Amino acid sequence: MNVKYFTWCLTVLTVLLGIIAFSSCLNTNDTEIEFLSDAQIYGITLSAAYDSTRTLANAKFSIDQRASLIYNRDSLDFGFEPKEAYLSLDLRYAAAVKFYLHNPDSTYFWNSTDSVDIGRLKYIEIYAQDGITTKKYEFRLNIHQQNPHQLVWTQLTDNYLPFPIDAQKTVAFNNRFYTYYKSGQNIKGVVSSDGATNTPLEVSGLPPTIQFSSIVSTPTAIYALDNSYSVYKTIDGVLWTKLPEIYQVKSIYGILPSVATDSILTAIYDKETLKFAKTSDFTSFHVMNAIPTDFPITQFSTANIKDTTIFWRKYMLLVGGKNADNSLNSKIWIIQEKDDAILTSDNTAPIPTQGSTLFPYDQNIYMLTTSTENKNVLYISEKGNGIAWHLADSLQALPSTFNYRTNASIIADEKNYIRIFGGTSERQTELTDVWRGRLNRLAIN
């Protein structure tokens, strides 16, 4: 069929050229036939015979006339293989269409009805009515080369910190990662831009009685509590100063999103009652309502939810930790500010949460926690609702070489990378490895 059509196209082109030559030789007053020189493609749509999801039919193809390029901006799903594809070209004044295929190379004139192997299609060449003008377009069918739903993990290093280590915590501050750790009676630190290599810090002013789980960062400073519930602050990550005691601060929960102004949420003693209080820098406090008796005050993990598309959807999730009576927390808490009060609601955790770590990622909340086989697993709360949780599927599972741990530091950055720093092993020793993961579909240059 292709050979016959090729012969037919050549005949058409020959006739066209003959008519043009003949018309130019006539010296009469008869109207001359005008053959246009437009060889442009104005539109393209595609479909495939075996495409029940209409992946190809729903794909949007763009035509860059200046670069003579046809392509789909949004890559098709990983593994998609179009079979018996059909093209529809908007050709206003074309006489013929020629396809160029590769792997292996071949060319043929297209009759507008035959299916096309678009997986091999490299160029589309249009012949104008004048038989002279042509325009050749490159055709690119973009298909994801990696499964976009796969979370790919890499171990960056296994000796991020020097031994011995008794406790550690990593936070993000000023676009870098600050890790503080206790070695004997000394508090030391390192700073890194990538989590793979680091530079030692000459940490000053931070006492050995610091509670590492209390270390939190804000856009302007890093704060920490010691065992006497005194607050320490650094604005450069190195020099720490003890802040004047206005209230005895029992807990630092982190930044609580608000419909007004985000603040640091704390637990303080006010007239011998444990209450919530907001502060911007620990120099003044806005004291609020009393804390529930079964609410965690130490060794918990929190994550913030701040939906920019829904004005009121701003709150904090909390898991793990111990309550004021030192009992273990077995609930997942939702914390929200409303009408000048801190509202809390809780649900019994369907999964183990002690020693777990929450972190926001891909508009969801993830939890690194433990399974019954003393292995780590990831659970996901869709859209960060904190109520419904499901085990991450095999595409997002942690690698088999990932060592069991609790109390890891986990940070997701603006390039959609997740970094897991250290943690405590099953033998209650501190780990010094760093892992990095990212969903393929969130990869950016």
HELIX and SHEET records of a PDB file:
HELIX    1   1 ASN A    2  CYS A   25  1                                  24    
HELIX    2   2 GLU A  382  GLY A  384  5                                   3    
HELIX    3   3 SER A  394  GLN A  396  5                                   3    
HELIX    4   4 ASN A  440  LEU A  442  5                                   3    
SHEET    1   A 2 ILE A  41  ALA A  48  0                                        
SHEET    2   A 2 ALA A  85  LEU A  91 -1                                        
SHEET    1   B 6 PHE A  61  ASP A  64  0                                        
SHEET    2   B 6 LEU A  69  ASN A  72 -1                                        
SHEET    3   B 6 THR A 134  ARG A 140  1                                        
SHEET    4   B 6 LEU A 121  ALA A 128 -1                                        
SHEET    5   B 6 ALA A  94  LEU A 101 -1                                        
SHEET    6   B 6 SER A 106  PHE A 109 -1                                        
SHEET    1   C 4 LEU A 151  THR A 157  0                                        
SHEET    2   C 4 GLU A 430  LEU A 439 -1                                        
SHEET    3   C 4 ILE A 418  THR A 424 -1                                        
SHEET    4   C 4 SER A 409  ALA A 412 -1                                        
SHEET    1   D 4 ALA A 167  PHE A 173  0                                        
SHEET    2   D 4 ARG A 176  SER A 183 -1                                        
SHEET    3   D 4 ASN A 186  SER A 192 -1                                        
SHEET    4   D 4 THR A 199  LEU A 201 -1                                        
SHEET    1   E 4 ILE A 210  SER A 217  0                                        
SHEET    2   E 4 ILE A 222  ASP A 226 -1                                        
SHEET    3   E 4 VAL A 231  THR A 234 -1                                        
SHEET    4   E 4 THR A 241  LYS A 242 -1                                        
SHEET    1   F 4 GLN A 248  LEU A 256  0                                        
SHEET    2   F 4 SER A 263  ASP A 270 -1                                        
SHEET    3   F 4 THR A 273  THR A 279 -1                                        
SHEET    4   F 4 HIS A 286  ALA A 290 -1                                        
SHEET    1   G 4 PRO A 296  LYS A 306  0                                        
SHEET    2   G 4 LYS A 314  ASN A 323 -1                                        
SHEET    3   G 4 LYS A 331  LYS A 338 -1                                        
SHEET    4   G 4 ALA A 341  THR A 348 -1                                        
SHEET    1   H 4 THR A 357  TYR A 361  0                                        
SHEET    2   H 4 ASN A 364  THR A 370 -1                                        
SHEET    3   H 4 ASN A 376  SER A 381 -1                                        
SHEET    4   H 4 HIS A 390  LEU A 391 -1                                        
END                                                                             
